[in-house]
Amino acid sequence: MSSLVNFTREIASCMSTHWEVAQVYERAVYIEQPETGATLVLRMNNPYEWEIGKGKLEVYGKFPDGIFIPDDKKVKEIYISASRGPKTVAIAIERRYLSAYIPVFKWAMERCRKSERAKEQRLELLAVLADAYGGKVINERDIEEVRFTSTSGNVYGTLSLTAHFDGNKAIGHDVNIDLHNVSFETALRVGKLLNQAQ
């Protein structure tokens, strides 16, 4: 039987839409649909069986990082005998897997775009706060906040945002303020300002 990468390349050429080899590993090859970014993993199930012409391919799809796929949308991997040849394998993939995977992938991509836009909006709001407090926006991994130090160097703290949601849509934000080394008099003034705002 031909090598996994060559066999996968033949499968991709037999698909009804354009797919191409994207990444190659020892026991798996990723193929990608350039127009959508959809990615399939074709994994060699058993190297020994593959060598004697009886191997199976495990096929499953990739989704954007950080997007949770709920149970009712999860697409179960499939297994196909590689001995059936690339054209038959390609047909099986399209009928048995892609018909379920592509709609969920599109849903996940839309969630990803909304998540990215929501993050952009949060960072824009944090930038406004950073300007007002003379601070700096920190955007590292899971941290999104403003860190600031007063001009005197004594008071320091952080500002972060909590979103309000209507369903899955953020409709506003509250600001969380964490202050340190604030004088008693300043704390009283802040308390009075907060009471007036309420």
C-alpha positions, 0 to 999 in steps of 0.5 A, spaced: 500 500 500 502 506 498 505 511 503 499 515 508 501 522 505 500 519 497 494 515 499 491 521 502 493 526 496 489 521 492 483 521 496 483 529 496 484 529 489 477 525 488 473 529 493 468 533 489 470 540 492 478 542 493 482 539 498 489 539 499 494 536 504 496 541 509 500 538 514 504 531 515 505 527 521 508 520 522 501 517 523 496 522 520 495 527 515 491 533 515 487 536 509 484 542 508 479 546 504 482 552 502 476 556 501 473 555 508 479 553 512 475 546 514 480 541 516 480 533 516 485 529 519 486 522 516 490 518 521 493 511 520 489 506 525 494 501 525 501 501 522 502 494 521 495 492 518 497 498 513 503 495 511 500 489 509 494 492 506 489 491 511 489 498 514 483 503 516 483 510 516 480 514 522 477 520 519 475 526 524 475 534 523 478 540 526 475 546 529 477 553 531 481 553 538 477 555 544 470 554 541 466 549 545 462 544 541 456 542 545 454 535 545 448 535 540 453 538 535 459 533 536 461 529 530 463 522 531 469 520 528 469 515 522 473 509 520 474 507 513 478 501 510 484 503 506 483 497 502 477 500 498 481 505 494 482 512 494 476 514 490 471 509 494 474 512 501 473 519 498 466 518 497 465 515 504 468 521 507 463 526 503 457 521 505 458 519 512 462 525 515 463 531 511 455 532 511 455 532 518 462 536 519 461 542 515 455 545 518 458 544 525 464 547 522 461 553 519 457 554 526 463 554 530 467 559 525 461 564 526 462 563 534 469 564 533 468 571 529 463 573 534 468 571 540 473 575 536 469 581 535 467 581 542 474 581 544 476 587 540 470 591 543 473 589 550 480 591 548 477 598 545 473 599 552 480 597 556 484 602 552 479 608 554 480 606 561 487 606 560 487 613 558 483 615 563 487 612 569 494 613 565 495 605 565 497 600 560 492 594 557 494 587 558 492 582 553 496 576 555 493 569 554 486 569 558 488 576 562 485 582 559 485 588 564 488 595 565 494 596 570 495 602 573 500 606 578 498 613 580 503 619 579 505 619 586 507 611 585 503 609 592 496 607 589 496 602 584 491 597 581 487 593 576 481 594 572 477 589 568 470 588 565 464 583 566 459 583 560 452 583 561 448 578 556 442 577 553 442 570 550 449 569 547 449 577 545 453 581 550 449 588 551 454 592 556 459 591 561 461 593 568 468 595 570 471 591 576 476 596 580 481 593 584 485 598 588 491 598 593 494 603 598 489 608 597 489 613 603 483 613 608 480 620 605 481 617 598 477 611 600 471 615 603 471 620 597 470 614 592 465 611 597 461 618 596 462 618 589 459 611 588 453 612 592 451 618 588 452 614 582 447 609 584 
